[in-house]
Amino acid sequence: MVENESVTGLVIALGGRIYALHQGTIVRLGERSNLVHALCVHEGRLYDAGRTMQVVDTLTGETVAERDHWILALCSHDGHLYDAGSTNRIFDTFSQTEVGKREDAIQALCSHEGRLYDAGDCCRVYETLAGEPVAVREDWILALCSHAGRLYDAGAGGEIYETLSSTLVARRGEAVLALASAGGCLYDAGEERRVYETFSGSVLGEREEPVAVLCAHAGRLYDGGAQGWLFDSLNNQNVLAGRKGITAACSVPADLFAMLLAQGEQVPQPSWRKLNDWFAG
C-alpha cells in the first residue's frame, strides 16, 4: 500500500469532520454537527456546507449563510459563491439573493465556459442565471462536470451525457454519483463501486462500497465513499483509511492551505503506522 507523504493540499470531509492531508499527517480543521456535503474554494477562502444548513468559512468557523434546508452543492462562479440543496432553491451565498428555483432538490452546480449550471432531482440541467433548461433526462441528475470545453452530466440512470448536445457518451449498470476532469481525461464513479475512465470505459479500480466523491488534485485523481478509504485513483492505491464515509473533497491552493494548517490541530497517530492502515476518523 502506498504511503501518502506526497499528498498535500487536499482537504476532505469524513462525516461532519473536516481534515487536511499534509505529507503523511492529517490535520483536523473543524467539526460540524452533521454531514458535510460540499467544500469549495472561493476568492482565496475555503467554505463548507451540508446538513447543518449553514455555509461556513472553514478557516474561521464563521457561519456566512443559513438556509432552511440541507445544502448539497457549492460553486464559485464569476466572483460569486452560490449554494443549493434539498428544497430546490439556488442562492448567491453572501447577498442571500435567490437566483433560481426548481421543482425538486438540486444536487449539483457547475461553472462552465462563463455560465453557471445546475441540475438535480427535477431531471433537467438548467443554465442557472437565465433560468432556462438546456437538457432533459429520464432520471435524477447527480453530477455535473466541465471537461475540455464541454459540459457533462450523469445520474441515477447510469448514463453520462455531453450535456448541451445530449450525446450519450457512456452507460453504467447503476447510478453515477460523481464526475471529475483530471489530466486531460474525464472520470466517473458511483453505485457500481468502480472508478472509470469515462470515454474508454477502462476500470481504474474496484471498491468495497459505492464511490460518491471524485477529486482532481495536483495532477492526480482521488476517490472516496461510504467505506471511508481515500484512494489515489490512477494508481489504484489506498492513501487513507478512515472510520467514517468520505462525503466531500477539495483541492486547495498552497497559500490558503498553509493558513488552514496553521489553524488546524494535528491528529495524533501511532508512529509505527501510516494513514493508509489506521486513522481515528
N, C-alpha and C positions, 0 to 999 in steps of 0.2 A: 504493500500500500504506500502511496506517495506521502511524503511529509510536506507540509504546506508553508515552509519558510519563505517561499517566493510569493505567496499570496498576501498582498497588501492593498489597501484602498477599497476593499469590498465590505459593504455593510449588509447584514441580514437580520431578519426578524424571525425568531422562534416563538410562536405564540404571541405573547404580549411583551416579550423581552427583545431589545434591540442591541446587536453586537457589531463590533468592528473586528475584522480579521487583519492581523498585522504580524507578518514574519514569524509564524509559529506560535503566536499568542492570540488570545481573544480578549477583547476589552468590552465591558458592558457599558453601553451608552445611556440606557434608560429602560424603564419598565412601565407598561400601560396596564390598565385593569382588565383589558380584554384583547382579542386578537388584533394584530397589526396587519392590514391587507395591502398597504401601499407605502412605498418610500420614493421620494422624488427630490432631486437637486434642482433648486430654482434660485437664480440670482445670487449664487455663492453661499446658499444655506441649504441644509437638508431638512426635509419635512416628512412626517409620518402621519398615518391616519388609518382608521379601521372601525372596529365595533364599539369603540368608546364614543363614536360620533363626534370626534374632535379632530381638527388638523393641528399638529403640534410641531413647533420648532424643535427638532431633535437635540440640538446642541444645548439650548437653554431650558427645555422642558416647558416653554411658554405655549399656552393654547392660543392660536391665532384665529381660529374659527370654530363654531359649534353648529352642528346640524341636528335634526330630529330623526336621523336615520344612519344606518351603517354607511361608512364611506369606503367604497370598493376601488376607487381609482383616483390618482393624482396625475396631473400633466402640466409641465412648463411649456408655455407657448406664447411667442411674440411678446415677451416681457410680463406676462401674467401667469399666475398659478391658478389652475382650475381643479375642482373636485366634483365627484359624482358618486352615486351609490344606489342604495336599495329602494328609495322612494321616488325614483325616476326624474330627479332634477339635477341640473348642472349649474355650478356656481363659479363665478370669479371669486376666488377664495378670500382675498383681502378686502375687496369692496363689498362683499356679501351679496353681490348682484346675481340674481338668477338669469342665466343666459340661455337656458334651454329646458324643455320639459318633454318627457317621453311617456309612452303608455305603460311602461314597466321598468324594472330595475336596469340600471346602466352598469355594465361590467367592465368597460374599457374606454379609455381616452387615448388619443394618439395625435401628435403633431406631425404633419406630413406636407412637405412642399408648400409651406406658408399657410396651411389651413389646419384647423382643429377638427378632428372627427371623433364620434362616439358611437358605441354600439352596446347591445345587451339583450335582455330577455324579450324585447319587442321584435326581434328578428330582422332588424334593419340597421344599416350603417348610415349615420347622418353626418353631413357637414354641419358642425355644431352651431356656429355663429349665424349661419344662413338659415338654419332650421330645416334644411332640405334633405330628404332621404336620397342617398346615392346608390344604394344596393339593398336588395331584399333577399332574405334567406328563408329556409323552411324550418329552422330551429334556432335556439338561442345562440348568440354570438358572444364568445367568452374572451377573445383575444384579438387585438389589432397590432400591426407592426409595419413600420416604414422600412423598406429594404430596396436598395439600388434604384431609387427614384420611383418606386411603386408601393402602393398600399396593399396589405394583405389582411384577410380576416379568417377566423376559424372558430369552431364552436362545438356545440353538443352533438351535432350530426356527424362529426368526424371529418367533414370536408374543409379544405383550405382553398380559398379563392384569392385571385388577384382582384381586389375589390371593385375598382372603378369600371373594369370591363366585365366583371362577373365570370371570369375564366376560371374553371376548376383546375387547380394545379396539383392537388394531391388529395387522397382519401384515406382515412384511417378507420379501423374497425370500431373504435369507441371515441368518446368526446376528446377534442383537442383543447387543452386548458391554457397553453402558453405558446407564444411565438417569440423568436429573437433573431436579430441580424448580427452576425459576428464574422469577422474575417472575410467578408465578401460572400458569405453563404447565409441562407435562411434556414432556421431550425424550428422544429415543433416537438411538443411532448404533451402527454395527457394521461387519460384513463388506461391506455394500453400498457403503461408502465415502461415505455421506451422513449428514448430521445432519437429523433430522426433528423437527417439532413433532408430538407423538405423535397427538393426537386428530384434528387436521385433516389430517394426512398431508403438510403443507406441507414442502418441502425447503428448509432454510436454506442449505445449501451442499454441494458435492461435493468430495471429497478424492482424492488420488492413491493413498492406502493406507487400509486399514481404520482406523476410528476406535475406539480402545479406552478413551479417557478423556473424560468429560464432567465439568465442574466449575462450579457456580454460585458467583459471587464478585461482591460489591458491585453487585448488581442486573444483572449480566451473565452470560453463559454462555460458557465456553471449552471448546475441544475439541482433542484431540491423539491421535497414534498413532504407527505404525511409521515414518512418514517424518520425524518429529522436528520438525514445524512445529506451533506453537500458534496457534489461530485464535480471534478474537472471533467466536463463532458467529452472534450475532444480526445483526452487520454483515457477516458472511462475509468478514472481513479478517484477514490474517496479521499476528500481532504478534511472533512469534519464529521464527527458523529455526535449528534445531539439527541436529547431525550424527548424533545417536542418537535412538532412539524415545522418545517420552514415555510413561512407564509408570504415572505417578500424578500427581495434582494435589490441592491442598488450599487452601481459603480460611482465612486466619489472622487472628485479631483484632489490632487495631492495637498493643496493648501488648506482646503476645508477638512480633509481627513486628518491633517496634523492638529487642527483645532479640536476635532472630535476626540482624538486620542488624549489630548491634554486634559480634557474634562472627564474622560471616562475612568472606569475602575477595572483594572486587570483582574481577570478571573483566575484564581489560583488553581493549579493542577499538579498532579504528581510529576516529579522530574523524570521519572522513568517511563512516562507515557507521552504520546503525541496526540494532537487534536483529532486525528483520524481514527483513534481507537478509544478515546474517552473524552467526554465533555459533559459537565453537570449542567445541562440546559434547563 
